[in-house]
Amino acid sequence: MKNKKKILAITYSRSEYDLLSYLFKLLTNDHKIDFKILVAGAHLSQSFGYTVDHIKEDGHSILGEIECLIDGNKNKSRLTSASIFLNNSIPLIDKFNPDIIIYAGDREEVLMGSILGGFLEIPTVHFFAGDHDLDGTIDNPIRHATSKMSSYLVTTLKEHNDRLISIGANPSRIFNIGSPALDKFKQEKNRKVSTFLKLPLGFDIDNYALVIFHPLFSKEEDSIRDFKILLDALYENKISAIINSPNIDAGSRILINDFKKFENVNFFKFVNNLKRNEFVNVYRQAKFQIGNSSSGILEAASIPIPVINVGERMIGRKSQKNVVFCDVNKVKIKKSIIKVLSEEFRSNNLQGIKNIYGEGDASNKAYKLLKELNIKNYKDFRRDDPLKL
């Protein structure tokens, strides 16, 4: 079919890919759209599960695979990786010449995406724009700089719209649809965890924690210590746990190695990038989530399960009453575990809760938006004077 709308998505890691995975499915299945994905970063790393295979299993057309992830444990590795990605993606994107480039979140690849769109004269759409936390990492500036560079902005909360407007974004190019990440809880079929995971002998399948912990930018050594404290608290309370691998930030490889110190614990199970349906069901059936992942803030209320957010990461992001924030202190972590497992907490903090980030229908809204978006005057935002909006 002639004159298909060409849409390109940029993805660097499994966690960010899953945020828009159901939107990607809708775009792939639309024969009036030529949809492709540019794959890079952790997707192509064996250390992080070589998750490009999951993208292929989902049936998407891949524009190219850019191996750019530097096997280093310093923050400068992220910058070097980003520069390799930028340099190698230019000819691929220029040749495909998409009508729209889309990307999600607050990591270096979205900033590269906005630069590519800007200089190659391609409209861009930044998903999960306007969010903010107080942990002091580079992610906030990346997210907001990307939004300033992007043609259109898609948010999950009205508060995020207001934040974008406060930094000079034109309200006419901001679209609040809720979080597409929540769609998986409606879409994925139920499966018992024991049917796809080989669990250790002492594992309590009815009472386990899901651990998702990531290193904090510029505080990697503290994060390694904090992770050990968290695991010690679970170990000393003899709480079964499924422990997910961290993201690709500096310090992540040391965390992965630290997993091995607990690999003989017969009630801990370590996993590295489960398939989507498997991860969703591990999530659904957990008694609580513990760590410092954004999924605890944004997604856990859709199940719902309690969340213990340990340390500085995610502080300041809008959360609900299912989330307990806890200092990195073994005694306080143990008390928080007792708290979230209590019948009182479950009755008062989980019963009747609705997720403020959406109802699991955002992918359809995003799909409709991309199909109907009038991109003819997409450059107009470059003329916007924040003093006159």
VOKEDREN-150777 format. One line per 4 residues: number of its first residue (from 1); for each residue x negated, y, z of C-alpha. Coordinates in nm, 3 decimals. Each point is the difference from the previous one (the first is absolute). Layout:
NUM> X/Y/Z; ...
! end
This chain:
1> 0.000/0.000/0.000; -0.135/0.341/-0.100; -0.031/0.296/0.236; -0.015/-0.202/0.318
5> -0.078/0.204/0.309; -0.349/-0.099/0.111; -0.058/-0.015/0.377; -0.329/-0.085/0.167
9> -0.043/-0.093/0.368; -0.333/0.011/0.182; -0.063/-0.256/0.274; -0.305/-0.061/0.217
13> 0.113/-0.239/0.274; 0.272/-0.251/0.088; 0.148/0.212/0.279; 0.055/0.298/-0.229
17> 0.110/-0.220/-0.294; 0.277/-0.147/0.212; 0.138/0.345/0.079; 0.123/0.031/-0.359
21> 0.017/-0.367/-0.101; 0.379/-0.008/-0.053; -0.013/0.321/-0.204; -0.271/-0.165/-0.211
25> 0.229/-0.299/-0.054; 0.282/0.223/-0.124; -0.234/0.182/-0.236; -0.148/-0.323/-0.138
29> 0.347/-0.141/-0.066; 0.117/0.310/-0.189; -0.064/-0.063/-0.369; 0.034/0.372/-0.072
33> -0.307/0.070/0.214; -0.362/-0.091/-0.075; -0.124/-0.049/0.355; -0.360/-0.084/0.085
37> -0.211/-0.014/0.314; -0.360/0.112/0.037; -0.158/-0.232/0.257; -0.312/0.083/0.201
41> -0.164/-0.010/0.342; 0.083/-0.270/0.251; 0.226/-0.182/-0.245; -0.314/-0.127/-0.173
45> -0.191/-0.098/0.315; -0.019/-0.359/0.122; -0.056/0.135/0.353; 0.347/0.154/-0.009
49> 0.181/-0.291/-0.161; -0.047/0.081/-0.373; 0.358/0.127/-0.007; -0.004/0.084/-0.370
53> 0.130/-0.357/-0.029; 0.316/0.107/0.187; 0.055/0.280/-0.251; -0.032/-0.248/-0.286
57> 0.239/-0.239/0.174; 0.252/0.284/0.019; -0.010/0.011/-0.379; -0.130/0.354/-0.052
61> -0.206/0.118/-0.294; -0.346/0.112/0.114; -0.158/0.289/-0.190; -0.342/-0.076/0.141
65> -0.196/-0.133/0.297; -0.259/0.240/0.137; -0.252/-0.156/0.238; -0.106/0.294/0.211
69> 0.007/-0.112/0.364; -0.345/0.054/0.149; -0.091/-0.275/0.245; -0.115/0.243/0.265
73> 0.096/0.082/0.356; -0.035/0.379/-0.018; 0.257/0.267/-0.080; -0.211/0.113/-0.294
77> 0.082/-0.337/-0.158; 0.362/0.114/-0.041; -0.117/0.312/-0.178; -0.234/-0.192/-0.227
81> 0.276/-0.251/-0.079; 0.239/0.284/-0.086; -0.253/0.156/-0.237; -0.050/-0.333/-0.180
85> 0.376/-0.041/-0.031; 0.044/0.351/-0.136; -0.277/-0.036/-0.257; 0.112/-0.341/-0.128
89> 0.373/0.072/-0.010; -0.022/0.307/-0.226; -0.035/-0.184/-0.335; 0.266/-0.258/0.094
93> 0.259/0.261/0.098; -0.089/0.228/-0.290; 0.054/-0.283/-0.248; 0.330/-0.116/0.155
97> 0.116/0.364/0.026; 0.286/-0.061/0.244; 0.294/0.237/0.040; -0.025/-0.028/0.379
101> -0.261/-0.117/0.253; 0.127/-0.116/0.340; -0.185/-0.074/0.323; 0.080/-0.034/0.370
105> -0.146/0.104/0.333; -0.302/0.176/0.138; -0.319/-0.171/-0.113; -0.267/0.107/-0.245
109> 0.155/-0.168/-0.304; 0.308/0.226/0.015; -0.220/0.309/-0.003; -0.182/-0.146/-0.301
113> 0.338/-0.065/-0.161; 0.103/0.363/0.041; -0.331/0.117/-0.149; 0.039/-0.236/-0.295
117> 0.353/0.119/-0.068; -0.099/0.363/0.033; -0.293/-0.008/-0.240; 0.149/-0.248/-0.247
121> 0.323/0.205/-0.017; 0.225/-0.279/0.134; 0.288/0.055/0.245; -0.057/-0.166/0.338
125> 0.230/-0.121/0.279; -0.131/-0.030/0.356; 0.200/-0.242/0.217; -0.003/0.024/0.382
129> -0.093/0.367/-0.019; 0.034/0.233/0.298; -0.066/-0.252/0.278; -0.244/0.098/0.273
133> -0.167/-0.135/0.312; -0.233/0.138/0.267; -0.287/-0.249/-0.001; -0.234/0.248/-0.172
137> -0.105/-0.225/-0.288; -0.061/0.101/-0.362; 0.337/-0.150/-0.100; 0.206/0.312/0.081
141> -0.207/0.233/-0.221; -0.003/-0.260/-0.278; 0.378/-0.040/0.011; 0.070/0.374/0.002
145> -0.266/0.085/-0.259; 0.143/-0.268/-0.227; 0.348/0.148/0.041; -0.131/0.345/-0.095
149> -0.155/-0.154/-0.313; 0.304/-0.212/-0.097; 0.287/0.096/-0.229; 0.278/-0.160/0.206
153> 0.024/-0.114/0.360; 0.207/-0.283/0.149; 0.060/-0.009/0.375; 0.154/-0.230/0.260
157> 0.131/0.256/0.251; 0.141/0.353/-0.014; -0.277/0.095/0.243; -0.249/-0.090/-0.272
161> 0.183/0.226/-0.246; -0.025/0.284/0.250; -0.372/-0.058/0.050; -0.065/0.007/-0.374
165> 0.198/0.322/-0.038; -0.204/0.150/0.284; -0.322/-0.062/-0.194; 0.136/0.160/-0.315
169> 0.180/-0.276/-0.191; 0.299/0.102/-0.207; 0.316/-0.166/0.142; 0.125/-0.066/-0.354
173> -0.270/-0.262/-0.056; 0.042/-0.186/0.332; 0.226/-0.307/0.019; 0.095/-0.169/0.327
177> 0.098/-0.364/-0.061; -0.102/-0.187/0.318; -0.274/-0.262/0.010; -0.025/-0.259/-0.281
181> -0.211/-0.210/0.240; 0.318/-0.100/0.185; 0.157/-0.171/-0.301; -0.195/-0.320/0.066
185> 0.201/-0.073/0.313; 0.314/-0.019/-0.214; -0.156/-0.162/-0.304; -0.214/-0.282/0.138
189> 0.157/-0.335/0.092; -0.035/-0.142/0.349; -0.258/-0.275/0.053; -0.131/-0.157/0.316
193> -0.360/0.100/0.064; -0.098/-0.360/0.069; 0.092/-0.095/-0.359; -0.280/0.209/-0.155
197> -0.258/0.050/0.277; -0.204/-0.272/0.165; 0.013/0.109/0.362; -0.243/-0.100/0.276
201> 0.099/-0.258/0.258; 0.076/0.241/0.284; 0.196/0.251/-0.209; 0.348/0.093/0.130
205> 0.204/0.050/-0.315; 0.290/0.152/0.196; -0.206/0.255/0.190; -0.283/0.150/-0.200
209> -0.135/0.350/-0.063; -0.088/0.140/-0.341; -0.330/0.188/0.021; -0.081/0.264/-0.263
213> -0.300/0.212/0.097; -0.212/0.228/-0.218; -0.324/0.188/0.069; 0.040/0.373/0.058
217> -0.189/0.227/-0.242; -0.319/0.144/0.155; 0.059/-0.202/0.318; -0.088/-0.345/-0.130
221> -0.209/-0.109/0.301; 0.281/0.099/0.237; 0.247/-0.191/-0.217; -0.208/-0.318/0.022
225> -0.004/0.030/0.378; 0.374/0.078/0.009; 0.085/-0.302/-0.212; -0.191/-0.227/0.238
229> 0.190/0.146/0.296; 0.332/-0.061/-0.176; -0.085/-0.363/-0.077; -0.128/-0.055/0.354
233> 0.333/0.124/0.138; 0.190/-0.247/-0.217; -0.244/-0.279/0.082; 0.017/0.053/0.375
237> 0.381/0.004/-0.012; -0.013/-0.315/-0.218; 0.221/0.164/-0.262; 0.003/-0.170/-0.338
241> -0.093/0.237/-0.282; -0.018/0.015/-0.378; -0.277/0.248/-0.076; 0.001/0.171/-0.338
245> -0.320/0.117/-0.170; -0.076/0.375/0.016; -0.006/0.254/-0.280; -0.312/0.084/-0.201
249> -0.127/0.290/0.214; -0.349/0.011/0.145; -0.019/-0.242/0.291; 0.244/-0.246/-0.151
253> -0.262/-0.263/-0.079; -0.125/0.007/0.358; 0.358/-0.049/0.119; 0.037/-0.296/-0.233
257> -0.318/-0.149/0.145; 0.132/0.061/0.350; 0.300/-0.216/-0.087; -0.238/-0.293/-0.007
261> -0.080/0.039/0.369; 0.358/-0.103/0.071; 0.045/-0.256/-0.277; -0.012/-0.292/0.245
265> 0.283/0.142/0.211; 0.279/-0.250/-0.052; 0.277/0.260/0.013; -0.149/0.258/-0.241
269> 0.045/-0.020/-0.378; -0.198/0.230/-0.234; 0.138/0.077/-0.346; -0.138/0.194/-0.295
273> 0.258/0.166/-0.225; 0.299/-0.230/0.006; 0.238/-0.004/-0.294; 0.286/0.246/0.040
277> 0.268/-0.252/0.094; -0.232/-0.164/0.250; -0.096/0.329/0.163; 0.361/0.115/0.021
281> 0.101/-0.320/0.177; -0.298/0.015/0.237; 0.118/0.352/0.079; 0.367/-0.092/0.042
285> -0.068/-0.286/0.239; -0.257/0.174/0.223; 0.100/0.091/0.355; -0.181/0.329/-0.036
289> -0.263/0.176/-0.209; -0.316/0.140/0.155; -0.285/0.203/-0.147; -0.015/0.336/-0.177
293> 0.164/-0.056/-0.337; 0.240/0.240/-0.170; 0.232/-0.295/-0.062; 0.077/-0.006/0.372
297> 0.114/0.361/-0.016; 0.180/-0.015/-0.334; 0.128/-0.354/-0.043; 0.042/-0.196/0.324
301> 0.329/0.171/0.084; 0.155/-0.163/-0.308; -0.031/-0.350/0.149; 0.003/0.118/0.287
305> -0.292/-0.098/0.224; -0.194/0.191/0.268; -0.335/0.160/-0.084; -0.298/0.084/0.219
309> -0.217/0.262/-0.169; -0.344/-0.015/0.157; -0.236/0.299/-0.008; -0.005/0.325/-0.199
313> 0.098/-0.124/-0.345; 0.361/0.087/-0.094; 0.048/0.247/0.285; 0.216/0.287/-0.124
317> 0.193/-0.195/-0.260; 0.375/-0.001/0.054; 0.095/-0.324/0.172; 0.300/-0.157/0.172
321> 0.074/-0.147/0.338; -0.124/-0.347/-0.101; -0.358/0.139/0.001; -0.213/0.026/0.315
325> -0.324/0.201/-0.021; -0.279/-0.137/0.217; -0.355/0.109/0.085; -0.285/-0.240/-0.073
329> -0.009/-0.147/0.347; 0.040/-0.370/0.070; 0.221/0.051/0.306; 0.226/0.246/-0.185
333> 0.023/-0.232/-0.301; 0.105/-0.288/0.224; 0.265/0.218/0.167; 0.128/0.109/-0.342
337> 0.030/-0.364/-0.106; 0.207/-0.080/0.308; 0.212/0.307/-0.070; 0.086/-0.078/-0.363
341> 0.074/-0.366/0.079; 0.248/0.091/0.274; 0.371/-0.045/-0.055; 0.051/0.358/0.117
345> -0.222/0.137/-0.278; 0.160/-0.215/-0.266; 0.349/0.102/0.114; -0.074/0.371/0.030
349> -0.248/0.049/-0.284; 0.089/-0.252/-0.271; 0.373/-0.057/0.018; 0.180/0.207/-0.265
353> -0.317/0.171/-0.124; 0.004/0.135/-0.357; -0.318/0.081/-0.185; -0.030/0.374/-0.061
357> -0.222/-0.074/-0.301; 0.279/-0.157/-0.202; 0.236/-0.290/-0.058; -0.193/-0.212/-0.248
361> 0.130/0.158/-0.320; -0.273/0.252/-0.080; -0.154/-0.193/-0.291; 0.318/0.038/-0.202
365> 0.003/0.372/0.075; -0.363/0.030/-0.108; 0.069/-0.198/-0.317; 0.290/0.227/-0.091
369> -0.211/0.306/0.076; -0.284/-0.110/-0.228; 0.242/-0.083/-0.282; 0.183/0.332/0.020
373> -0.283/0.233/0.102; -0.028/0.294/-0.237; -0.375/0.029/-0.046; 0.011/0.255/-0.280
377> -0.103/0.290/0.225; -0.207/-0.200/0.244; -0.285/0.257/-0.003; 0.221/0.271/0.143
381> -0.105/-0.085/0.355; -0.347/0.132/-0.080; 0.147/0.349/-0.024; 0.185/-0.019/0.331
385> -0.102/0.272/0.241; 0.069/-0.125/0.356; 0.068/0.359/0.109; 0.288/0.026/-0.246
389> 0.167/-0.340/0.032
! end
